[in-house]
Structure formats: structure tokens, C-alpha cells
């Protein structure tokens, strides 16, 4: 059987700019402000965490490294693209990145893992009892009608490629 034109999954992306192909594999999270990779993943090089994989110029590159160089303009050289998400470690975030040496990246990863495995009671004890900060003040209640969760706007580079929501069948 002869190959049908347009059925080759690699050929479907031809003609599109790399940034468009990249953005089509991402979703924006308005709660955290992260742009999350939803395309193919890998856990190569002994990592247990999943990392995005993006094909560019015929080779597979880590999605966060591609984003650091081509979207955020970070000159990595021999450095690594480190994740610096303000809402916790996320290996699939392609928005919150910085250049780091390998030693700094490993040290930060180990710190994040150790902090992530602590219970809230342990963190609270350490912060308020060990450091002598005192008892936490109760948080004031939010005024009526004001959301308590902050919502972020998508970054400028991602806005032209955001998927349009289809709210036609929404009953509200």
C-alpha cells in the first residue's frame, strides 16, 4: 500500500515555525503562572522526574532547555536550564527557568526534594518555634466577591498560540 500524503506524523509539523510547534504542546496554568509542557516526555539520564522532549532540527532536545534559549533568550553555554518555579518544583514548566551550573542545579534539586517531603507541621515548627518568629497571625478573610486565589496572565510569547476555549455548550 502506498503511503498517503499527510499521514506521516513527522511531516505534519513541516512549514510551521518552531515556536508555533513548541507552543502547540504547552498549556498555561492561570493559578501558578506556569506554562506546562504537554507534549512528549522522557526521564532520560537517570532522572525519575519526567522532562519534556521537543524535536528541533532533526534532534530531540529537552523542552525546558529549548525554551530557555529560544524563548527566554538565556545564554546557557555549558550551563543547565534550571527550574525556578515559585510554586514548587515542576520539571514540565517551560516558563520559570534560569541558567545554572550543574552543581547548583543538583544542590537546588536536593533542597527542593527535601522541602517537598517535609510535612506542613514540620515546616511550621521549624519556622515558628526553632527560629523564634512567634505564632502565626491568622489570615484576614477576603472581602466578599474577591477571589482568594491569584490568577496570572499568560506570558506574551504564549498568547498568540493559546487554544481558544469553546464555551458554546456551557450551561452557565
C-alpha positions as CSV (number, residue, x, y, z in Angstrom):
1,X,0.0,0.0,0.0
2,X,1.4,3.4,-1.0
3,X,1.9,6.0,1.8
4,X,-0.9,8.5,1.9
5,X,0.2,12.2,1.8
6,X,-0.3,13.9,5.1
7,X,-0.3,10.7,7.1
8,X,3.3,11.0,8.1
9,X,3.2,12.3,11.7
10,X,6.6,13.9,11.3
11,X,5.6,15.7,8.1
12,X,2.6,17.3,9.8
13,X,4.8,19.9,11.6
14,X,6.7,20.9,8.4
15,X,6.1,24.5,7.4
16,X,5.3,25.7,10.9
17,X,7.8,27.8,12.8
18,X,9.5,26.0,15.7
19,X,7.9,28.4,18.3
20,X,4.4,27.6,17.0
21,X,5.1,23.8,17.1
22,X,6.5,24.2,20.6
23,X,3.6,26.3,21.9
24,X,1.1,23.8,20.5
25,X,2.5,21.4,23.0
26,X,2.0,23.7,26.0
27,X,-0.8,24.8,28.3
28,X,-1.0,27.8,30.5
29,X,-1.9,27.4,34.2
30,X,-3.5,30.6,35.4
31,X,-3.2,29.6,39.1
32,X,0.6,29.2,39.1
33,X,1.6,31.3,36.1
34,X,3.4,28.3,34.6
35,X,3.4,27.3,31.0
36,X,3.4,23.5,31.2
37,X,4.7,21.1,28.6
38,X,2.0,18.6,27.4
39,X,4.0,17.1,24.6
40,X,6.2,14.0,24.7
41,X,8.3,13.3,27.8
42,X,11.3,11.4,28.8
43,X,13.1,10.5,32.0
44,X,16.5,10.1,30.4
45,X,19.9,10.4,32.0
46,X,18.9,8.6,35.3
47,X,16.2,11.1,36.3
48,X,13.0,9.8,37.8
49,X,11.1,13.1,37.0
50,X,9.5,13.5,33.6
51,X,11.0,16.2,31.3
52,X,9.6,17.5,28.1
53,X,11.2,16.4,24.8
54,X,11.0,18.6,21.7
55,X,12.2,17.8,18.2
56,X,14.1,20.6,16.6
57,X,16.4,20.5,13.5
58,X,16.1,16.7,13.5
59,X,17.2,16.1,17.1
60,X,15.4,15.7,20.4
61,X,16.2,18.4,22.9
62,X,14.9,19.0,26.4
63,X,11.8,21.3,26.2
64,X,12.9,23.4,29.1
65,X,16.4,23.9,27.6
66,X,14.9,24.8,24.2
67,X,12.6,27.3,25.9
68,X,15.4,28.9,27.9
69,X,17.4,29.5,24.8
70,X,14.8,30.3,22.1
71,X,12.0,31.9,24.1
72,X,13.7,33.5,27.2
73,X,17.0,34.3,25.5
74,X,19.1,32.8,28.2
75,X,22.7,32.1,27.1
76,X,23.3,28.7,28.6
77,X,26.6,27.7,27.1
78,X,27.7,24.8,29.2
79,X,25.2,25.6,32.0
80,X,21.9,23.8,32.6
81,X,18.4,25.3,32.4
82,X,17.3,25.2,36.0
83,X,13.6,25.2,37.1
84,X,12.8,28.1,39.4
85,X,9.0,27.8,39.7
86,X,7.7,30.0,42.5
87,X,5.0,27.4,43.3
88,X,7.2,24.4,43.8
89,X,9.4,22.1,41.6
90,X,7.9,21.3,38.3
91,X,10.1,19.6,35.6
92,X,7.5,20.3,32.9
93,X,7.3,24.1,33.4
94,X,8.9,25.9,30.4
95,X,8.2,29.4,31.8
96,X,10.2,29.8,35.0
97,X,13.8,29.0,34.0
98,X,17.3,30.2,34.8
99,X,20.8,29.3,33.8
100,X,22.6,27.2,36.5
101,X,25.8,25.3,36.8
102,X,25.3,21.5,37.2
103,X,26.4,21.7,40.9
104,X,23.9,24.5,41.6
105,X,21.1,22.6,39.8
106,X,21.8,19.4,41.8
107,X,22.0,21.3,45.1
108,X,18.7,23.1,44.4
109,X,17.0,19.9,43.3
110,X,18.1,18.1,46.5
111,X,16.8,21.1,48.6
112,X,13.5,21.1,46.8
113,X,13.1,17.4,47.3
114,X,13.9,17.6,51.0
115,X,11.5,20.5,51.4
116,X,8.8,18.8,49.4
117,X,9.0,15.7,51.6
118,X,8.5,17.7,54.9
119,X,5.1,17.7,56.4
120,X,3.4,21.1,57.0
121,X,3.7,20.6,60.7
122,X,7.4,20.1,60.5
123,X,7.8,23.3,58.4
124,X,5.6,25.3,60.8
125,X,7.5,24.0,63.8
126,X,10.8,24.9,62.2
127,X,9.7,28.4,61.1
128,X,7.8,29.5,64.2
129,X,9.4,27.6,67.1
130,X,13.0,27.0,66.0
131,X,13.6,30.4,64.6
132,X,11.6,32.2,67.3
133,X,9.4,34.1,64.8
134,X,6.4,33.6,67.1
135,X,2.9,32.2,66.5
136,X,1.5,32.8,63.0
137,X,-1.1,35.6,62.7
138,X,-4.5,34.5,61.4
139,X,-5.0,35.5,57.8
140,X,-7.7,38.1,57.3
141,X,-10.8,37.0,55.5
142,X,-11.0,38.1,51.9
143,X,-13.7,40.7,51.1
144,X,-16.9,39.3,49.6
145,X,-16.6,38.7,45.8
146,X,-12.8,38.8,45.8
147,X,-11.1,35.6,44.7
148,X,-8.6,34.2,47.2
149,X,-6.5,32.5,44.5
150,X,-4.4,34.9,42.4
151,X,-4.8,34.4,38.6
152,X,-1.9,35.2,36.3
153,X,-2.0,36.4,32.8
154,X,-0.3,34.3,30.1
155,X,3.2,35.4,29.1
156,X,3.5,37.5,25.9
157,X,5.3,34.8,23.9
158,X,2.5,32.3,24.5
159,X,-0.6,34.5,23.9
160,X,-0.7,34.2,20.1
161,X,-0.7,30.3,20.4
162,X,-3.3,29.8,23.2
163,X,-6.1,27.4,22.4
164,X,-9.4,29.1,22.2
165,X,-12.0,27.7,24.6
166,X,-15.2,26.5,23.2
167,X,-17.9,27.7,25.6
168,X,-20.8,27.2,23.2
169,X,-22.2,24.3,25.2
170,X,-21.5,25.8,28.7
171,X,-24.8,25.9,30.6
172,X,-23.7,28.9,32.8
